[in-house]
């Protein structure tokens, strides 16, 4: 079963408090999303570490309920 964009955003915000999250459905099929996540907690972390934080927030749903997620992460400017 595919995940809803609002559910993805909610999980990320819960797992990364204070994050600004923007989700786009890339294919209109509810399976392929792009997420832009901006969070102060990313400051000083590598891109890999930032992405790992997002994956942890998704609680193991990547590859299952959530088929594909293109991530863009950053700390606020």
Secondary structure, 3 states (H helix, E strand, C coil): CCCCHHHHHHHHHHHCCCCEEEEEECCCCCCEEEEEEECHHHCCCCHHHHHHHHHHHCCCCECCCECEEEEEEECCC
